[in-house]
Amino acid sequence: MNIRTFAMLSTLSILTTNAAMADNPVAFRIGEAQFFNGDNVTIESVTSSGDGFEAGATITVTGTYTLNSTDEARLCFYTTRNPKPNDPAEISTELDSQRMKVKRGTNAFKLSKVAAGDGGPHITFYGPESAFGGVYFGDESNVWMKKGWSYDAPKSVPARPAIGGSPGTTGIQ
């Protein structure tokens, strides 16, 4: 093998590796959401290192948040599972990339996590003790349209479900 052939094969190998690592756009739907007055999360894009929300794929969500109800919070990307009876408990590693500290105002966010394979993905605000607002999203197989939030936020306003993945329909209005 001459040096030119080796260089071409090396370049092809690098391009193939980079293509395999590239994030693929994922069509998504917005599910149930609930926020304190003035708080909001708008999901603008969802990408995957694999095939959609398949187990083991790294899912990246970008968008904007508005935090108005408190001075600071954590914005987190989690998945809520609905285990069947006798399912073994699963503990997943939490990555730094799936949560961020946020301050009052409107700003962009980018959060990533490894998909567990099943359950309802959501972007949620957390205070010191509990969650206080969030939005479910996903594809046809995993979006939670009627989850029922486990907190009762005073004066909270449920957002209407919307379909995401195309301009003008990707967030909570």
Buried (B, 14 or more C-beta within 10 A) or exposed (E): EEEEEEEEEEEEEEEEEEEEEEBEEBEBBBBBBBBBEEBBBBBBBBBBBBEBBEEEBBBBBBBBBBBEBBEEBBBBBBBBBEEEEEEEEEEEEEEEBBBBEBEBEEEEBEBBBBBBBEBBBBBBBBEEEEBBBBBBBBBEEBBBEEBEBEEEBEEBBEBEBBEBBEEEEBBBE
